[in-house]
Each structure stands twice: as C-alpha cells, then as structure tokens.
Amino acid sequence: MRSFTTIIFSLVFCTAFSQKSAKIFTSDIDNFWVAYDSIQKTNDHSGKLDLIKKLYTDKATKGLKAFMKARNYNDSVYVKVIDQYPKFWNSVRPNTLTIKTKTQELEASVARLKELYPALKDAEMYFTIGGLNAGGTVSGNMVMVGAELATGLPSTDTSEFKDEWLKSLFANQSLDNIVFLNIHEYIHTQQTGYQNRVLNQAIKEGSCDLIAELAMKESPQRKYISYGIAHDVEVKAQFKKEMFTSNLANWFYNGRQKGEGADLGYYVGYVISKMYYQNAKDKKQAIKDIIELNYSDNKSVEDFLDKSKFFKEKIDKLAKEYQSKLPYVVKMDPANGSEDVNADTKELRITFSQEMVPGKYSFNLSDKGKEYNPMTKIAGMENNNKTLLVLVDLKPNKEYEFVLTNKGFISKEGHPLRDEKLLIKFKTGNK
C-alpha cells in the first residue's frame, strides 16, 4: 500500500481527454455521493447495503473494481465508514467534487512528460471513493485513487477519527499539489520489475518525484523531502546500513509508525535519481534510463547508484562491508547434514556468529512438507543469546528437514541473517 504522500491523483473529467494521453475517470465519485445521499434516508442496515451495492459498487468502473479487490473493500466496509464518520464525509465532499477542475493542467503536464520521454505509454486513471485505509495503488496501466484521502485538506474535519495517522494525514496537503502527484503515479505505470530490497524500492519511488519535477518544473512539496534535507547525514548513514535489506517498513508506507520521519526511502531515491540526472551529459537519455530501469535486476540498480555518485564508495565495497556485518549460523548440534542422529535426541541447538534478538524467529517447512519437520517447540535463546534451543521429536530411520529464514532472525546490531534461506536436514539411525 502507498502512503498518500506518494499517491498521484488528478482532478479531471470522467472522460478520456486524448487518445494518446492518460484516460481519466471520475464517475465513481459521482456514483458514491448518490449512494451516500440515499443511505442517509434510512436507518435499516440491510437497506443501506442494498443501496451502496445498487448505486455504487454495481456501477463500479474497471478501476474501482480493481481497487476494491486490492484493498478488500466490500459493501459492508463502505456502509460502516459512512455510518462512523458523518462529519468527515460532509467535510471532504466538496473537495472530491472539485476533481473536474484540473483537466487543462493535467493535459499540459502529460504533454510535457511526453516531450521529456517520447516512449510514454498510455495510462488510465480512476478516481474513486475508498474505505479510508488507502490513498491509492497501481495495477498494470491503471492508477486507482481513493479521493476521500487524496483530497483531504488541513480544514477537513477529522474529529471523529481515533486513528492518529488519519488525523495527521491531511495536515500538509493541498489541492495545488494534485497534478504534480498525478504525474508521479503516472510514471509508476511506465516502470518495470520489482525486488523486495530497500535500495531498489527507494529509486523506484524517488525517481517518480524527480521526473514529475522535471515535467512540472517545480520541486515536490513533500514532508519527507524537507525532513530528509534537514537530517541528510543521519538518513544517508542509516540508508547505507539497510539498503541491501528487505526491511521496507523502515523506509516506506510507515506514516502511522514514523510520524514526521516517515517515507524517507522516497527522499533517498529522489536524491539518487536527481544526482544521476545531474551527472549525465545526455539529459534525455538520462530520463530514459531513469524511467526504464529494471527493478528486478539488482546489478542494473547498483550500477545506477554508482553512476549517481550518491555514495563516495563504490557499490562493491559497500556490499562487502554490509555482508561482513551479517550474522550467520556457525554450528549446529546435531550437525547439519548428519546421517546417524540418535532418535532419542530431544534438543537441537543452532549457534550464530553474533548475539541475536530473542523472540524473533522464522522457520518454514521444506519442500517435503510438515511430515519431515521435527520441531515441537522453540524453547528460546541461550549462550548470551547466541544459541537457539529447539525441541524436537524424532523417530528411528527417518529423514528430517526444515528451513531457517532471515525474515525473523535479527542480530543485536539490527542485521538479518546472511543466508536468506538455510535448509537444515539430518537423518536418524536405528536407535
């Protein structure tokens, strides 16, 4: 899920404005408010469900259908949030209805984007009303936006919300940013590849802000950028420690957890992309490089980082430094791969190279399934939190195996295990 600060939403008519431009649809917003008004006339819950279905979800555009599927929205969700937050809905309603006023601005922005990047592919943008937990998402060439979050302003009534994230979401929002944000999300529809790694995701998100800036000729007004600039040294140092990890929650979509320091992955990716662009002699080629970077290819992403000169050190050196800090399994008792383990063994010990955080463990079944899993209980850490004690139940003449993953195991210094997946296997003997 994207936080609102990364969502692109446009305020335009519900019809497509050009065959070679983005196709923008807002009919879902009109249908929602028709349903909303009808729901206010009854106190019968079943009747409300019938109305939201008949007047809104049954009339859903392709984009709303995809948005509902992605965010698990259904008729009950809509009726619940309508009943819970009447002050909010009445307050935000005029904002959602202004979505039809920015057509010319968006047309001009997409035209400028096309000049910067002639290979620009068509995209469809759907403005909907969601269930108050997602500003928007992208699927293929579709951008789906929840206008109830996308158009909230500091003046919007949030007094009914218990969720502090929702209360603070609109504090720095302005309808003036809508076209800029729309171009950001449009770029996402042009990108390819995905890798669950902080570095890849940072450039993927931050590059959209840079391209939008070039197309709009204005700097992005984002809290993560102003915060990042003010804390650049520490943000950069922390990013260096975590960029090879899959710890996305520390850098993205974390407004509820991080407050003012949220979404800093966007800031880092924006700066990396901007430095790449500034260092390139051929600016048009640089834009093409940025948009067409394959995020499934770690080597391409790392080469991009090197060329940006964001870090003084080369990526190879940084990768080696990172790898040297990762904990790993140094010993097992019984030893991994043993062929004649005593079937009376009740305990298995896994010893790590560093002190680990107790209580954070992650195991998977092997491809052979649960019947090969010997574990009965995770007893906890010993040996100054360097050894994990696992209770097992073994039978004679039987193979056992399971997988230890780095999803949960974290060192005291905050590093995941070196091995993403470690197969642990052994066989018992006759006794």
Secondary structure, DSSP 8 states (H G I E B T S, - for coil): ---GGG-------SS-S-TTS-EEE-HHHHHHHHHHHHHTT---HHHHHHHHHHHTGGG--HHHHHHHHHHT--HHHHHHHHHH-HHHHHHHHHHHHGGGG-HHHHHHHHHHHHHH-TT----EEEEE---SS-SEEEETTEEEEEHHHHT--TTS--TT---HHHHHHTTT--GGGHHHHHHHHHHHTT-B---SSHHHHHHHHHHHHHHHHHHHTS----HHHHHHHHTHHHHHHHHHHHTTS--GGGTSS-HHHHGGG--HHHHHHHHHHHHHHHH-S-HHHHHHHHHH-BTT-HHHHHHHHHHHT-SSS-HHHHHHHHHHT---EEEEES-TT-SSB-TT--EEEEEESS-B-TT---EEE-TT-GGG--EEEEEEEETTTTEEEEEE---TT-EEEEEEETTT-BBTTS-B-S-SEEEEEEEB---
